Amino acid sequence: MRRSGHDKRTLRLAFSFFAVSALAPYTTQAASIGLYADQNGTGCTLADPPAVAFVPVYVIVKGSTGSSAAQFRVSPVGCPSYQFVAFTPAPGLISLGHPESGVGISFGSCVVGDFQIAFIHYVKLSEPAESCCGIRTEPHPDAVTGEVELLDCADVAHAVDHSLIWFKGDDACVPMPPPSDPFPADGATDVPLNVTLSCTFHDDEVEFSRCVPLFGDGVNVYFGTEPDPPLATPAGQFPLPRSLQPGATYYWRVERLYGPARASSPVWSFTAIGPVPVTTTTWGAIKALYQ
């Protein structure tokens, strides 16, 4: 974390979020306010402690290009097995409000980079019976941008990314649209022999965890001449151009992995361009040209 400017421990009611009018300028910033299982912001799934136990969740800003305050809320826990206990801003920071109804945090200076702004204590009361139990950062009810927000060092509100963390969760908890729009198109014919396969991923429709260091982003491509094609690439790699057999029909599908989410396309197919016909010449055919 890097701080710039004078460290005036003032609220400036620049928590200014509470003083900024709806007409104030705002934009987006390539940053996030996320929930993590550790202070380094690398864990997206909380350890499953024995009941009864306290579970800390760290609220971390990532990718700030210069910010002085944050405004957001944290969704209530999605299952009765866990309960909120306490919210504490990081040392030197000042908070106003309650995380489940909306909280603002003043940093006291202009801060750049990745840094913790608070931690939240939950208590596990029993083993969750639910298959999905998690929390996420959400827009504050008074958000100027209508999103999770950071206030930059010039008092301009910026919409930033949010994140989700699981007390308990599986693939079904994070629905992800399947890959679509294959190239070549499904059923295409006369496809060039050096074609590069591609398709579309719908990231804008996915509510997945942003914690790439823990889960990673993977792509499995199944490809071959059988209607149920075998795995052709390791996770995380998309196929390079392939040398195809002229006239052969190929089948393929793409499986996307992001965090705990998985989604597979249907099986697509295409047929490679056939061999170029070659006319066999004979001396007799050549002579006929001159008669």
C-alpha positions, -999 to 999 in steps of 0.1 A, spaced: 0 0 0 13 35 -8 -1 67 6 3 101 -9 -5 136 5 -9 146 41 -23 121 65 -51 143 79 -71 120 101 -103 139 92 -136 125 81 -139 156 58 -174 145 56 -157 136 25 -168 106 35 -181 131 10 -202 102 -2 -227 115 23 -223 151 11 -220 144 -26 -252 152 -45 -266 130 -72 -254 156 -97 -218 152 -87 -195 138 -115 -186 101 -114 -170 75 -136 -156 39 -133 -123 28 -120 -105 -4 -127 -105 -14 -90 -125 -35 -66 -137 -37 -30 -137 -74 -22 -141 -99 6 -113 -124 13 -103 -152 37 -69 -137 44 -51 -104 47 -33 -108 14 -65 -111 -6 -57 -145 -21 -84 -167 -5 -120 -168 -18 -133 -197 2 -133 -196 39 -119 -225 59 -147 -246 74 -142 -244 112 -158 -266 137 -189 -252 153 -189 -230 173 -161 -207 159 -154 -172 149 -147 -166 112 -129 -134 101 -135 -119 66 -111 -92 53 -124 -63 32 -97 -53 8 -94 -26 -19 -75 -38 -50 -61 -18 -79 -68 17 -65 -52 45 -86 -58 69 -58 -88 69 -34 -97 86 -2 -129 67 9 -152 38 1 -189 32 2 -207 -1 0 -227 -27 19 -222 -64 26 -251 -87 19 -265 -105 49 -253 -141 53 -274 -164 31 -279 -191 57 -287 -192 95 -256 -213 103 -235 -181 103 -242 -148 120 -227 -113 119 -208 -103 150 -188 -72 144 -173 -48 118 -140 -30 125 -122 -5 102 -85 -10 96 -62 9 120 -63 47 113 -95 45 92 -129 58 102 -162 42 94 -198 53 95 -228 30 93 -234 -7 94 -220 -31 68 -253 -49 62 -273 -16 57 -246 5 42 -212 17 54 -187 45 44 -150 43 53 -127 73 52 -90 65 45 -78 99 59 -55 104 29 -51 95 -8 -42 58 -10 -29 39 -40 -26 1 -47 -40 -28 -27 -49 -24 10 -72 -36 37 -99 -13 48 -118 -34 74 -125 -68 87 -158 -85 97 -163 -111 123 -189 -139 118 -196 -168 141 -204 -203 129 -232 -217 151 -238 -250 134 -230 -270 102 -247 -254 72 -275 -274 59 -277 -252 28 -256 -259 -3 -249 -222 -9 -240 -199 19 -220 -167 12 -217 -129 13 -208 -102 -12 -201 -65 -15 -230 -46 -29 -239 -10 -37 -246 13 -8 -283 25 -8 -270 61 -12 -245 52 -39 -240 81 -64 -231 57 -92 -255 29 -82 -226 6 -77 -199 -3 -51 -179 30 -49 -145 45 -42 -141 83 -38 -109 94 -56 -85 120 -43 -104 148 -61 -137 138 -44 -151 121 -76 -171 89 -70 -160 59 -91 -180 27 -96 -157 -3 -89 -160 -40 -90 -175 -62 -62 -168 -97 -51 -183 -127 -34 -170 -152 -8 -183 -185 3 -188 -200 37 -200 -230 19 -206 -233 -18 -203 -255 -49 -206 -252 -87 -243 -248 -86 -240 -217 -64 -223 -196 -92 -243 -201 -124 -223 -192 -155 -237 -190 -191 -222 -216 -214 -197 -206 -241 -215 -197 -273 -211 -183 -309 -186 -209 -321 -163 -203 -350 -165 -221 -373 -203 -220 -369 -220 -252 -359 -225 -273 -390 -202 -252 -412 -187 -269 -443 -156 -262 -465 -137 -250 -434 -101 -241 -441 -76 -267 -430 -57 -242 -408 -88 -228 -390 -84 -214 -354 -113 -223 -332 -130 -196 -310 -162 -189 -291 -177 -163 -268 -175 -162 -230 -202 -142 -212 -182 -126 -183 -206 -97 -180 -234 -121 -169 -214 -141 -143 -215 -135 -106 -183 -154 -98 -156 -149 -72 -128 -126 -84 -101 -146 -66 -80 -158 -95 -49 -168 -75 -69 -195 -56 -91 -209 -84 -77 -197 -117 -94 -194 -150 -94 -225 -171 -107 -236 -205 -110 -273 -215 -115 -280 -252 -128 -313 -263 -120 -320 -300 -120 -349 -324 -137 -369 -351 -161 -387 -327 -195 -372 -317 -183 -374 -281 -149 -357 -285 -120 -363 -261 -102 -337 -241 -77 -321 -264 -61 -293 -243 -50 -289 -207 -70 -265 -185 -62 -229 -192 -52 -233 -229 -73 -227 -260 -64 -246 -291 -39 -233 -315 -45 -236 -353 -48 -273 -362 -39 -291 -393 -71 -308 -404 -78 -338 -427 -95 -327 -460 -132 -336 -460 -132 -348 -424 -160 -339 -400 -149 -327 -365 -167 -323 -333 -158 -300 -304 -171 -284 -272 -156 -259 -248 -159 -261 -210 -152 -229 -190 -139 -229 -154 -139 -197 -133 -137 -199 -96 -162 -226 -84 -182 -221 -116 -183 -244 -146 -202 -242 -179 -200 -263 -210 -211 -256 -245 -231 -281 -265 -211 -302 -290 -205 -283 -322 -193 -297 -355 -179 -286 -388 -165 -302 -419 -131 -294 -434 -128 -285 -471 -124 -315 -493 -94 -324 -514 -88 -304 -545 -96 -327 -575 -67 -334 -597 -72 -343 -634 -48 -370 -647 -33 -360 -680 -22 -385 -707 -3 -380 -739 -34 -388 -757 -54 -360 -740 -26 -336 -747 -24 -345 -784 -62 -341 -786 -57 -304 -777 -39 -299 -810 -63 -317 -833 
